[in-house]
Amino acid sequence: MAPSPRVVIIGAGIVGTNLADELVSRGWDDITVVEQGPLVMPGGSTSHAPGLVFQTNSSKTMSEFAKYTVSKFLSLEKDGQSCFNQVGGLEVATTPERLEELKRKRGWATSWKIETQLFTTDECLELYPLLDRDSVLGGLHIPTDGLALAARAVQLLIARTTKAGVRYLDMTPVTDVERSNGYVTGITTPNGSIAANIVISCAGFWGVEIGAMVGLPIPLLPLAHQYVKTGSLQALAAPKKPVNGANLPILRHQDQDLYYREHGDRYGIGYYGHRPMPVVAASLGLTPKHVDEKDMPSRLDFTPEDFEPAWEASKKLLPVLREAEITDGFNGIFSFTPDGGPIVGQHPTLDGFYVAEAVWVTHSAGVAKALAELLTTGCSEVDLADCDLARFEEVQLAPAYVSETSQQNFVEVYDILHPMQPRESPRNLRVSPFHVRLQELGAVFVESRAWERPQWFEANAELLQDLPAQWRPVSRDAWSARFHSPISAVEAWKTRTAVAMYDMTPLKRLEVFGPGAADLLQKLTTSDISKHPDQATYTLMLDNGGGILGDVIVARLEAHSFHVGVFSPTALDYISRTARQHSKQTPNQWTQVRDITGGTSSIGLWGPLAPSMMNALHAPSIANLAHHGFCRTFTAGIPVLAIRLSHVGELGWEIYTSAEFGLRLWNLLWDAGQAYGIVAAGRAALNALRMEKGFRDWGTDMTSEHDAFEAGLGHLVDVGKEGFVGAVAVKGRSEGSSSRRLRTLTVDDGRSVVLGKEPVFYDGRAVGYVTSAAFAYTIRKPIAYAYLPGEVVDGAAVEIEYFGRRIRATVTDEPLKSVSARKERPQVSSRVVEPVRARL
């Protein structure tokens, strides 16, 4: 057995101690945990965290983290008491909108296999008699939620891991991270250096300062959050309460940004409705030698004027509080991020330096487990895309962006947010070279990874009157109609029957070059990319366990030069890191990876009339490309790279040029397309069209939790190829042997549009959940994708739960028959296939 790496964990809070425990349980035995404060109470967010654990989240990953945290804390015992009091959770609705939101949340819980029940007003009062009957319209009960005693858990984990050989050093601040030749080598403290092969920062809101030591921006913002305790209340008095001091369920009143728990015979009340109060961690100084419950760096002075609305709302919801007083209050520091997710992963250029920051108690053990799996096996059982350090674009790491978006996340933490709701600010950070033309056409933009991306174009509204009856959109319910326009039907119709232009600039493009480039891409992908330099390959990247890390388009421009299309910053990070490591190991076979997205532009030109239009432009080298063929040529004097591929299942190309020629290229194609009825089309139409053709969306329809065969992409795995990452794991797998498969569902009533993450029932049991959904304009029916058990066959009847009601649907073969009937489906092989494109 290989010797255990030397590991240093920075921070002995709830994350650092859990991580040490998870690594020890996997056989690693050379671990040192350093803590700037006293071990008995380190003084970070863990030391004052109220401990409420609500497991249900719109993110499956976050819910999985929470579920594991509950399980582990229940098993962490001393003197017959665990570190989790499973009193259950109750979320109440005081508005009709919140009541509907609780129905949606129950759907998430069912999808993620968390037991819940919708309660009437009477049932809420029976469970929680102190509620005001006139205020509560209903609620959601989660029996397995409860209270984590985080500080106690930390002490028990320290004791357990110390026995296993973990070394803890308290009162030991980190003053530098040592490195050499791109590798971490240890840390520097006032007491000297500690050597390490792996350093993991679990420093909480101090993580920004640790990251700065290695030139790594950590996109988190420390913010103060108000918490108070009342005086004693007779109504909460009980003969005996557990160590967590509570019998009643933990309670959330999200309509007023409030939550509640018991502290013996006192109430604890947390409030998110006040103004954001950002904090600079460096200004807090080092943790003092003495820390207690009321004197710690993460506990700031209470500002009572900010809590006044919360106190009035609390007395209305819980009348017993009308006779109570606030006896203690503080503004406690927690970490917030631009998208609400934790920050987990490895430094992009310093091997061996990892972070696990912005992790709340609710998700602490789950994050630690996932990171321990990543460190020891190279992959996590739970998909980490939602919390990967590399998920942000460079512009999203700017301090101003992090500050504004993290504060907005604080403001919206309990808000009812629509999945299609656009960010209001900051906007217009990244625009394509033809943005002015999109604006002239009335583009309705959404922000995605700081890019402005059109959903639809108001200029196409006048074509609604020309829509044939079989293409006309149906009326939608109020929720699915939000942030939607029937104009998308026009754009889908034109794409299927004429020709349309799509702005594809935000999709990431890489230049991979060098004598080792071909070998690198062969190792990272499931297909043979050693093709003649005029053919592109659509392929997958897998992790060591066979899970899908991403899908890519590889075009071999020259022997040692490749154009690579990827669909997330995490894919760029993975390819770049691997290239750097390989170049160090074999210097004469070096590879460089360059992100060229910002200096280029891309237009998707698709539709049955696209070839005629291209011929009219006298561009035969493009018009005559074979499927997946590509060429570098000039079109009306504009240098372009054209690849014959499709996001929507129609003839056409993705055409690239450098940014300075982007507007000219748009104008050229737009003018040429007028004779063919061309329109500009947006993401809404594209999503519907790609689903009609059975195309997958990475990050939604396939993640590292799925293999290629489950996702219906087994044909992208070259069974004769050896040595690629994940090859051993997928050997012997097949679609037929998969216990689950991604299936297409068509909604029977022809009008009930779902939006994603809803549970799917088969034979009365919840067996899966919706990944993607859209209205399929070509067949005039709503459709959805869902992973279902392998035994579910075409034609099977299923139900989708949408806001508490069941919608009947049918499992359907793909591509949808009326779509494939219009145009023969291209023949596929393990090497050349119609592209299944990723997140758009």
C-alpha positions in Angstrom: 0.0 0.0 0.0 1.3 3.5 -0.9 2.1 5.7 2.1 -0.5 8.2 3.1 0.1 11.7 1.9 1.1 14.3 4.5 -2.0 16.4 4.9 -2.5 19.7 6.7 -6.1 21.0 7.3 -6.4 24.6 8.1 -9.3 25.2 10.5 -10.7 23.0 13.3 -14.3 23.9 12.8 -17.2 21.7 11.7 -15.7 21.2 8.2 -12.1 20.6 9.1 -12.8 18.1 11.9 -15.3 16.2 9.7 -12.7 16.1 6.9 -10.0 14.7 9.2 -12.5 12.1 10.3 -13.5 11.1 6.8 -9.8 10.8 5.7 -8.9 8.7 8.7 -11.8 6.4 7.9 -10.3 5.9 4.5 -6.9 4.9 5.7 -5.0 8.2 5.6 -2.9 8.5 8.7 -0.6 11.5 8.4 -2.9 14.4 9.1 -2.3 17.7 11.0 -5.1 20.1 11.8 -4.0 23.7 12.6 -6.4 26.2 14.3 -5.7 29.8 15.0 -8.0 29.8 18.0 -8.4 27.4 21.0 -9.7 23.9 20.2 -12.3 24.0 22.9 -14.1 26.8 20.9 -12.3 27.9 17.8 -14.4 31.1 17.4 -15.5 30.8 13.8 -19.1 30.4 12.5 -19.3 26.9 14.0 -19.0 28.3 17.5 -22.2 30.3 17.2 -24.2 28.4 14.6 -27.8 27.9 15.7 -27.7 24.3 14.3 -30.9 24.1 12.4 -30.8 21.5 9.6 -33.4 21.7 6.9 -32.4 19.1 4.4 -34.6 20.1 1.4 -33.0 22.2 -1.2 -33.5 22.9 -4.9 -30.1 21.4 -5.5 -29.9 17.6 -5.3 -26.2 17.9 -4.3 -27.0 20.2 -1.3 -29.8 17.9 -0.2 -27.4 14.9 -0.4 -24.9 16.7 1.7 -27.5 17.5 4.3 -28.9 14.0 4.4 -25.4 12.6 5.1 -24.8 15.2 7.8 -27.9 14.2 9.6 -27.0 10.5 9.4 -23.5 11.1 10.6 -24.4 13.4 13.5 -27.0 10.9 14.6 -24.3 8.3 14.9 -21.9 10.6 16.7 -22.6 9.8 20.3 -21.3 10.2 23.8 -23.0 9.2 27.1 -26.1 8.1 25.2 -26.6 11.4 23.5 -26.0 12.0 19.8 -25.1 15.2 18.1 -28.4 15.5 16.4 -31.8 16.1 17.9 -34.3 14.9 15.3 -37.2 17.0 16.4 -38.3 17.4 12.7 -38.8 20.6 10.8 -41.9 22.7 10.0 -42.1 25.4 7.3 -45.2 27.4 7.5 -47.0 29.5 4.9 -48.7 32.7 5.7 -49.4 33.7 2.1 -51.0 31.8 -0.8 -47.8 32.1 -2.8 -45.8 30.5 0.0 -48.3 27.7 0.3 -47.7 26.9 -3.4 -44.0 27.2 -2.9 -44.2 24.5 -0.2 -45.9 22.2 -2.7 -43.0 22.7 -5.0 -40.5 22.2 -2.2 -42.3 18.9 -1.3 -41.7 17.9 -4.9 -37.9 18.5 -4.5 -38.0 16.5 -1.3 -39.7 13.6 -3.0 -37.2 13.7 -5.9 -34.3 13.6 -3.4 -35.9 10.9 -1.3 -36.6 13.0 1.8 -39.8 12.2 3.7 -42.2 15.2 3.9 -45.9 15.8 4.3 -48.0 18.9 3.5 -50.0 20.0 6.5 -53.2 21.8 6.9 -53.6 24.7 9.3 -55.0 22.3 11.9 -52.2 19.8 11.5 -49.6 22.6 11.9 -51.3 23.7 15.1 -51.4 20.1 16.4 -47.7 19.7 15.8 -46.8 23.2 16.9 -49.5 24.6 19.3 -47.8 27.9 19.8 -48.6 29.1 16.3 -51.2 31.8 15.6 -54.1 30.0 13.9 -55.2 33.1 11.9 -51.7 33.5 10.4 -50.9 30.0 9.2 -52.4 28.7 5.9 -50.6 25.4 5.9 -47.1 24.0 6.2 -44.5 21.4 5.2 -43.4 18.9 7.8 -40.0 17.2 7.4 -39.8 14.5 10.2 -36.0 13.9 9.7 -34.9 17.5 10.0 -33.7 18.8 13.4 -30.9 20.4 15.4 -27.2 19.8 15.0 -25.1 20.5 18.1 -22.1 21.6 16.0 -19.8 22.7 18.8 -20.3 19.3 20.6 -19.8 17.5 17.3 -16.5 19.2 16.8 -15.2 18.2 20.2 -16.3 14.5 19.7 -14.7 14.5 16.2 -11.5 15.9 17.7 -11.4 13.2 20.4 -12.1 10.4 17.9 -9.6 11.5 15.3 -6.9 12.2 17.9 -7.2 8.6 19.0 -6.7 7.6 15.3 -3.5 9.7 15.1 -4.6 13.1 13.9 -2.5 15.9 15.3 -4.2 19.1 16.4 -2.3 22.4 16.9 -4.4 25.2 18.3 -3.4 28.8 18.7 -1.5 28.3 15.5 -2.3 30.8 12.7 -1.1 30.1 9.2 1.1 33.0 7.9 2.0 31.5 4.5 1.5 28.5 2.3 4.8 27.0 1.1 5.1 25.8 -2.5 7.7 24.8 -5.1 7.5 24.2 -8.8 3.7 24.3 -8.8 3.2 22.0 -5.9 2.3 22.8 -2.3 5.0 21.8 0.1 3.6 22.9 3.5 2.5 25.9 5.6 4.3 28.5 7.7 3.2 29.3 11.2 4.7 31.5 14.0 6.1 28.2 15.4 7.8 27.1 12.2 7.0 25.2 9.0 4.8 22.1 8.7 5.6 20.0 5.6 2.7 18.7 3.6 1.8 17.2 0.2 -1.8 18.4 0.5 -3.0 21.5 2.2 -6.8 22.0 2.6 -8.2 25.3 3.7 -11.4 24.8 5.8 -11.0 28.3 7.3 -14.6 29.5 6.8 -15.0 33.2 6.3 -11.2 33.5 6.9 -10.8 31.5 3.7 -10.5 34.6 1.6 -7.3 35.5 3.4 -5.8 32.0 3.1 -6.6 32.0 -0.6 -4.8 35.3 -1.0 -1.6 33.6 0.3 -1.6 31.5 -2.9 -3.0 34.0 -5.3 -6.4 32.3 -5.3 -9.6 34.4 -5.2 -12.2 32.7 -3.0 -15.6 34.0 -4.1 -17.2 34.3 -0.7 -18.4 37.3 1.3 -18.6 37.2 5.1 -21.9 38.7 6.2 -23.4 39.3 9.6 -26.7 37.6 10.3 -28.9 38.4 13.3 -29.7 35.9 16.0 -31.4 36.6 19.4 -32.5 34.6 22.4 -35.6 35.5 24.5 -36.0 35.3 28.2 -37.6 32.2 29.9 -41.1 31.3 28.7 -43.4 29.1 30.7 -44.8 27.7 27.5 -41.4 26.1 26.6 -40.8 24.7 30.1 -40.7 20.9 30.1 -39.6 18.3 32.7 -36.6 17.2 30.6 -35.2 18.2 27.3 -32.3 16.6 25.3 -28.9 18.0 25.1 -30.0 20.3 22.3 -32.6 21.7 24.5 -35.6 21.3 22.2 -38.8 19.3 21.8 -40.7 21.3 19.3 -39.8 21.1 15.6 -37.4 23.7 14.2 -39.6 26.3 12.5 -39.2 28.5 9.4 -41.4 31.5 8.7 -39.9 32.4 5.3 -42.5 34.9 4.4 -40.8 37.2 7.0 -37.2 35.8 6.6 -37.3 34.1 10.1 -36.5 30.8 11.7 -37.0 29.6 15.3 -35.7 26.9 17.7 -35.8 26.2 21.4 -33.0 26.8 23.8 -34.5 25.0 26.8 -37.2 27.4 28.0 -36.1 30.2 25.7 -36.6 30.9 22.0 -33.8 31.4 19.6 -34.8 33.5 16.5 -32.7 34.0 13.4 -33.4 36.8 10.9 -32.4 37.4 7.2 -34.6 40.3 6.5 -32.3 43.0 7.6 -29.8 45.0 5.4 -26.7 43.1 4.3 -23.8 43.7 6.6 -20.6 42.7 4.9 -17.5 42.0 7.0 -13.8 41.9 6.0 -12.4 38.9 7.9 -8.9 40.4 8.0 -10.2 43.3 10.1 -11.2 40.9 12.9 -7.6 40.0 13.7 -6.4 36.7 15.1 -8.6 34.7 17.5 -7.8 35.5 21.1 -6.6 32.8 23.5 -9.9 33.1 25.5 -13.1 32.5 23.5 -16.5 31.9 25.1 -20.1 31.9 23.9 -20.3 35.7 24.0 -16.8 36.6 23.2 -15.6 35.3 19.8 -14.4 36.9 16.5 -17.4 35.7 14.6 -19.9 37.3 17.0 -20.4 41.0 16.4 -22.4 43.5 18.4 -26.1 43.3 18.0 -27.9 46.1 16.1 -31.4 46.1 17.7 -32.9 48.6 15.2 -32.3 46.1 12.4 -34.3 43.4 14.3 -37.4 45.5 15.1 -39.5 44.2 12.1 -38.5 40.6 12.9 -39.6 41.0 16.5 -43.0 42.3 15.5 -43.5 39.6 12.9 -42.5 37.0 15.5 -45.0 38.2 18.0 -47.7 37.9 15.4 -46.8 34.3 14.4 -46.0 33.2 18.0 -48.4 35.1 20.3 -46.5 33.7 23.4 -43.7 36.1 22.5 -45.9 39.1 23.2 -45.0 38.7 26.9 -41.3 37.9 26.3 -38.2 40.1 26.0 -35.0 39.7 24.1 -32.3 39.1 26.6 -29.4 38.3 24.2 -28.6 39.1 20.6 -25.7 39.2 18.3 -24.8 39.6 14.6 -23.0 36.4 13.7 -20.8 36.1 10.7 -21.5 33.5 8.0 -20.1 33.0 4.5 -22.2 33.8 1.5 -21.3 33.2 -2.2 -22.6 34.5 -5.5 -24.9 31.5 -6.1 -25.4 30.2 -2.6 -23.2 27.1 -3.0 -20.1 26.1 -1.1 -16.6 26.5 -2.6 -14.9 23.1 -2.9 -12.0 22.1 -5.1 -8.3 22.3 -6.0 -6.3 25.4 -6.9 -6.2 25.7 -10.7 -2.4 26.0 -10.8 -1.0 24.9 -7.4 -1.3 21.2 -7.2 -2.1 19.9 -3.7 -3.9 23.0 -2.4 -7.6 22.5 -1.8 -10.4 24.5 -0.3 -13.7 23.7 1.4 -15.2 27.0 2.3 -18.6 28.7 2.7 -19.9 25.4 4.1 -22.7 25.6 6.6 -23.3 23.2 9.4 -26.3 21.7 7.5 -23.9 20.4 4.7 -20.7 20.0 6.7 -20.3 16.3 7.0 -21.6 15.7 3.4 -19.0 18.2 2.0 -16.3 16.6 4.0 -17.2 13.1 2.7 -17.3 14.3 -0.9 -13.9 16.0 -0.6 -12.4 12.9 1.1 -13.7 10.7 -1.7 -12.2 13.2 -4.3 -8.8 13.1 -2.5 -8.6 9.3 -2.0 -10.3 8.0 -5.2 -10.3 10.9 -7.6 -14.1 11.2 -7.7 -17.1 11.8 -5.5 -20.3 9.8 -5.3 -22.2 13.1 -5.3 -21.9 15.4 -8.3 -19.8 18.5 -7.2 -20.6 20.8 -10.2 -22.9 23.0 -7.9 -20.0 23.7 -5.5 -16.8 23.3 -7.6 -14.3 26.1 -7.0 -13.8 26.2 -10.8 -17.5 26.8 -11.7 -17.1 30.6 -11.8 -15.8 32.6 -14.8 -12.9 34.9 -14.2 -15.1 38.0 -14.2 -17.2 36.4 -11.5 -14.2 36.4 -9.2 -13.9 40.2 -9.2 -14.4 41.5 -5.6 -17.2 43.9 -6.8 -19.1 41.0 -8.4 -18.6 38.7 -5.4 -19.8 41.4 -3.0 -22.9 42.5 -5.0 -24.1 39.0 -5.8 -23.4 37.5 -2.4 -25.3 40.3 -0.7 -28.2 39.7 -3.2 -28.1 36.0 -2.3 -28.4 37.0 1.4 -31.4 39.2 0.6 -33.1 36.4 -1.5 -32.1 33.5 0.7 -35.8 32.8 1.7 -37.4 34.4 -1.4 -39.6 32.5 -3.8 -37.5 32.4 -6.9 -38.6 31.1 -10.3 -36.0 28.8 -12.0 -36.0 31.1 -15.1 -35.9 34.4 -13.1 -33.1 36.6 -14.5 -30.5 38.3 -12.4 -31.2 42.0 -12.3 -27.6 43.1 -11.5 -24.8 43.1 -12.3 -25.5 42.8 -16.0 -23.9 43.5 -19.4 -20.5 42.2 -18.1 -19.9 40.0 -21.2 -21.6 40.5 -24.6 -21.0 39.0 -28.0 -19.7 41.1 -30.8 -23.1 41.2 -32.4 -24.9 42.3 -29.2 -26.0 45.5 -30.8 -27.9 43.6 -33.5 -29.5 41.4 -30.9 -30.7 44.5 -29.1 -32.1 45.9 -32.4 -34.1 42.7 -32.8 -35.6 43.1 -29.3 -33.7 40.4 -27.6 -34.9 39.5 -24.1 -31.7 38.7 -22.4 -30.9 36.5 -19.4 -27.6 36.4 -17.6 -25.7 33.1 -17.6 -22.1 33.0 -16.3 -22.0 36.7 -16.7 -22.9 36.5 -20.4 -25.9 38.2 -21.9 -27.9 35.5 -23.7 -31.1 36.0 -25.6 -34.2 34.0 -24.6 -36.3 35.2 -27.5 -36.6 38.2 -29.9 -39.6 40.6 -29.7 -39.0 41.3 -33.5 -40.5 37.9 -34.2 -43.8 38.7 -32.5 -45.3 39.9 -35.8 -44.9 36.3 -37.1 -47.2 34.8 -34.5 -50.1 35.5 -36.8 -48.4 33.4 -39.5 -48.0 30.3 -37.3 -49.7 27.3 -38.7 -52.3 25.8 -36.3 -50.1 22.8 -35.5 -47.3 25.1 -34.2 -49.4 27.4 -32.1 -48.5 27.4 -28.4 -51.0 26.4 -25.8 -51.9 28.4 -22.7 -49.8 27.8 -19.6 -50.4 27.9 -15.9 -49.3 31.1 -14.2 -46.0 29.7 -12.9 -44.7 28.1 -16.1 -45.8 31.2 -18.0 -43.5 33.5 -16.1 -40.4 34.5 -18.0 -41.8 32.8 -21.1 -43.1 34.1 -24.4 -45.1 32.4 -27.2 -42.6 34.0 -29.5 -40.4 31.0 -28.9 -42.9 29.0 -30.9 -42.2 31.2 -34.0 -38.5 30.7 -33.5 -38.8 26.9 -33.3 -41.1 26.8 -36.3 -38.7 28.9 -38.4 -35.7 26.7 -37.3 -37.6 23.5 -38.3 -39.0 24.9 -41.6 -36.7 27.7 -42.8 -33.5 28.9 -41.2 -32.5 30.6 -37.9 -29.4 32.2 -36.4 -28.4 31.6 -32.8 -25.8 33.4 -30.8 -23.5 30.7 -29.5 -20.7 32.9 -28.5 -20.9 32.2 -24.7 -20.1 28.5 -25.2 -16.5 28.0 -24.2 -13.9 27.4 -26.9 -10.3 26.2 -26.2 -7.2 26.0 -28.3 -5.2 22.9 -27.2 -1.8 22.6 -28.9 1.6 21.1 -28.5 3.4 17.8 -29.2 1.4 16.1 -26.4 -2.0 17.5 -27.3 -3.3 14.5 -29.2 -2.2 12.0 -26.5 -3.7 14.3 -23.8 -7.1 14.4 -25.5 -7.0 10.7 -26.3 -6.5 10.1 -22.5 -9.3 12.4 -21.5 -12.0 11.4 -24.0 -14.0 8.3 -24.7 -13.7 8.4 -28.5 -10.8 8.1 -30.9 -9.9 11.7 -31.7 -6.9 10.8 -34.0 -8.9 11.7 -37.1 -8.0 13.3 -40.4 -7.7 17.0 -39.9 -11.1 17.7 -41.4 -13.4 15.8 -39.0 -14.7 16.8 -35.6 -15.5 14.4 -32.9 -18.3 14.6 -30.3 -17.2 12.8 -27.2 -17.3 12.6 -23.4 -14.9 13.1 -20.5 -15.3 10.7 -17.6 -14.0 10.6 -14.0 -12.3 7.5 -12.5 -15.7 6.0 -11.6 -17.1 6.4 -15.1 -19.3 9.4 -14.2 -19.7 12.1 -16.9 -17.5 15.1 -16.3 -18.5 16.8 -19.5 -19.1 16.5 -23.2 -16.8 18.1 -25.8 -16.4 18.7 -29.5 -12.8 18.1 -30.7 -11.7 19.4 -34.1 -8.2 18.5 -35.1 -7.0 21.5 -37.0 -3.4 20.3 -37.5 -1.3 17.4 -36.2 -0.7 19.1 -32.9 -3.4 21.7 -32.7 -7.1 21.2 -31.7 -10.2 23.4 -31.5 -12.1 22.1 -28.4 -15.6 23.2 -27.5 -16.5 22.7 -23.8 -19.5 23.8 -21.9 -18.4 24.9 -18.5 -15.4 26.5 -16.7 -15.0 23.2 -14.8 -14.2 21.4 -18.0 -11.5 24.0 -18.8 -10.1 23.6 -15.4 -9.9 19.8 -15.7 -8.3 19.9 -19.2 -5.8 22.6 -18.2 -4.8 20.9 -15.0 -4.2 17.6 -16.7 -2.3 19.2 -19.5 0.0 21.0 -17.0 0.6 17.8 -15.0 1.4 15.8 -18.1 3.7 18.5 -19.4 5.7 18.4 -16.1 6.0 14.6 -16.3 7.0 14.5 -20.0 8.5 17.9 -20.9 9.2 16.9 -24.5 5.5 16.1 -24.9 4.1 19.4 -23.5 0.6 20.7 -24.1 -0.8 24.1 -23.7 -4.5 25.0 -23.2 -5.8 28.5 -24.1 -9.3 29.8 -23.5 -10.1 31.7 -26.7 -13.8 32.3 -26.0 -13.5 36.1 -25.3 -11.5 36.7 -28.5 -13.9 34.8 -30.8 -17.5 34.7 -31.6 -19.9 31.9 -32.8 -23.1 31.7 -34.7 -25.3 28.7 -35.0 -26.9 28.6 -38.5 -29.5 25.9 -38.7 -32.6 24.9 -40.6 -33.5 23.0 -43.8 -32.9 26.1 -45.9 -29.4 26.7 -44.5 -27.6 24.9 -47.3 -29.4 26.9 -50.0 -28.5 30.1 -48.1 -24.9 29.1 -47.9 -24.8 28.2 -51.6 -26.2 31.7 -52.3 -23.2 33.1 -50.4 -20.9 31.2 -52.8 -19.4 29.3 -49.9 -19.2 25.7 -51.3 -16.5 24.7 -48.8 -19.0 25.2 -46.0 -22.1 24.1 -47.8 -20.6 20.8 -48.9 -19.2 19.8 -45.6 -19.9 16.2 -44.5 -21.6 15.5 -41.2 -19.1 16.6 -38.5 -16.8 17.9 -41.1 -15.1 21.3 -40.7 -13.1 23.7 -42.7 -11.2 27.0 -42.2 -12.0 29.3 -45.1 -13.0 32.8 -46.0 -16.6 33.9 -46.4 -16.9 37.3 -48.1 -13.4 38.0 -46.9 -14.1 37.0 -43.3 -11.8 34.2 -41.9 -14.0 31.6 -40.4 -13.9 28.1 -38.9 -17.2 26.2 -39.8 -18.2 22.8 -38.3 -21.2 21.0 -39.5 -22.9 20.2 -36.3 -26.3 20.9 -34.8 -27.7 21.7 -31.4 -31.3 21.4 -32.7 -31.3 18.5 -35.1 -31.4 20.5 -38.4 -28.9 21.0 -41.2 -26.4 23.6 -40.6 -23.2 24.7 -39.0 -21.6 26.4 -36.1 -19.5 29.2 -37.6 -16.7 30.9 -35.6 -14.6 33.9 -36.3 -12.5 36.3 -34.2 -14.2 39.0 -32.3 -13.3 41.8 -34.6 -15.1 40.1 -37.5 -18.1 39.0 -35.4 -20.5 41.8 -36.3 -19.5 41.6 -40.0 -20.2 37.9 -40.0 -23.6 38.4 -38.4 -24.5 41.1 -40.9 -23.4 38.9 -43.8 -25.5 35.9 -42.8 -28.5 38.0 -41.8 -28.6 39.8 -45.1 -28.1 36.6 -47.1 -30.9 34.9 -45.1 -33.6 37.5 -45.8 -34.6 35.6 -49.0 -35.0 32.4 -47.0 -37.2 33.8 -44.2 -34.4 33.9 -41.6 -35.0 34.8 -38.0 -32.8 35.2 -34.9 -33.7 32.6 -32.3 -33.0 32.3 -28.6 -32.3 29.8 -25.9 -36.0 28.9 -25.2 -36.5 27.6 -28.7 -33.1 25.9 -28.7 -33.9 24.0 -25.5 -37.2 22.7 -26.8 -35.7 21.7 -30.2 -32.7 19.9 -28.7 -35.0 17.9 -26.4 -37.2 16.9 -29.4 -34.2 15.3 -31.0 -33.0 13.6 -27.8 -30.0 15.8 -27.2 -28.6 16.0 -23.7 -27.6 18.9 -21.5 -24.6 18.4 -19.4 -25.1 19.5 -15.8 -28.8 18.8 -16.0 -29.4 15.6 -18.0 -26.1 14.1 -17.2 -23.6 14.6 -14.4 -20.8 12.8 -12.7 -23.5 10.7 -11.0 -24.4 9.2 -14.4 -22.5 7.0 -16.8 -22.8 7.2 -20.6 -25.0 4.2 -20.8 -27.6 5.4 -18.3 -27.6 8.8 -20.2 -28.3 7.1 -23.5 -24.8 8.0 -24.8 -23.2 4.6 -24.8 -22.4 5.0 -28.5 -19.9 7.7 -27.6 -17.8 5.2 -25.7 -15.3 3.5 -28.1 -15.3 0.0 -26.8 -12.1 -0.8 -28.5 -10.2 2.1 -27.0 -8.1 1.6 -23.8 -6.3 3.9 -21.4 -8.8 6.8 -21.2 -9.9 8.1 -17.8 -12.8 6.0 -16.7 -12.1 3.1 -19.1 -11.7 0.5 -16.4 -14.9 1.7 -14.6 -17.2 1.5 -17.7 -15.7 -1.8 -19.1 -18.6 -4.3 -19.4 -21.3 -1.8 -18.9 -24.1 -1.4 -21.4 -27.5 0.3 -21.8 -29.2 -3.0 -21.3 -27.4 -3.7 -18.0 -28.1 -0.2 -16.6 -30.4 -0.1 -13.6 -31.8 3.3 -14.7 -31.9 5.2 -18.0 -32.7 8.7 -19.1 -36.1 8.6 -20.8 -38.3 11.0 -22.7 -41.8 11.7 -21.3 -44.6 13.3 -23.2 -47.4 14.9 -21.2 -50.7 13.3 -22.0 -53.0 16.4 -21.6 -50.9 18.3 -24.1 -50.7 21.5 -22.1 -49.2 20.9 -18.6 -45.7 22.3 -18.8 -43.3 21.3 -16.0 -40.0 23.0 -15.4 -37.6 20.5 -13.9 -36.8 18.6 -10.6 -40.3 17.3 -10.2 -40.7 13.7 -9.0 -41.9 11.0 -11.4 -44.1 8.2 -10.2 -44.5 4.7 -11.7 -46.9 2.2 -10.3 -47.6 4.7 -7.5 -44.0 4.9 -6.4 -41.6 7.8 -6.8 -38.9 6.3 -9.0 -37.1 9.3 -10.5 -37.2 13.1 -11.2 -37.4 15.4 -14.2 -34.0 16.7 -15.4 -35.0 18.9 -18.3 -38.4 20.0 -19.5 -39.8 22.1 -22.4 -42.8 22.5 -24.7 -42.1 20.5 -27.8 -43.5 22.8 -30.5 -43.0 20.2 -33.3 -45.4 17.8 -31.7 -47.3 20.4 -29.7 -46.9 18.7 -26.4 -44.9 19.3 -23.2 -42.0 16.9 -22.8 -39.5 16.0 -20.1 -36.5 13.9 -19.4 -36.2 11.7 -16.4 -34.1 8.9 -15.1 -36.3 5.9 -14.6 -35.7 2.3 -13.6 -34.4 0.1 -16.4 -37.5 -2.0 -16.5 -39.8 0.9 -17.5 -40.5 0.4 -21.2 -41.7 2.7 -24.0 -45.4 3.3 -23.7 -45.4 3.0 -19.9 -47.7 5.3 -18.0 -46.1 7.5 -15.4 -47.1 10.6 -13.4 -45.2 13.8 -12.7 -46.0 15.7 -9.5 -46.3 19.4 -10.2 -47.3 21.7 -7.3 -49.0 18.8 -5.5 -51.0 17.5 -8.4 -50.2 14.5 -10.5 -49.9 14.9 -14.3 -50.1 11.9 -16.5 -47.3 11.3 -19.0 -46.1 8.5 -21.3 -42.6 7.1 -21.7 -41.7 7.7 -25.4 -38.9 6.6 -27.7 -36.5 9.3 -28.9 -36.2 11.2 -31.1 -39.9 12.0 -31.1 -41.5 10.3 -34.0 -43.1 13.3 -35.7 -39.7 15.0 -35.6 -37.7 12.1 -37.0 -40.3 11.5 -39.6 -39.6 14.9 -41.1 -36.0 14.1 -41.7 -34.2 10.8 -41.6 -32.2 10.5 -38.4 -28.4 10.5 -39.2 -26.8 7.1 -38.8 -24.5 7.0 -35.8 -21.5 5.1 -34.9 -19.1 5.1 -31.9 -17.1 7.8 -33.7 -19.4 10.1 -35.6 -22.8 11.0 -34.1 -25.3 13.8 -34.2 -24.0 16.1 -31.4 -25.7 16.0 -28.1 -24.7 19.4 -26.9 -24.3 20.6 -23.3 -25.6 23.4 -21.1 -26.9 26.2 -23.3 
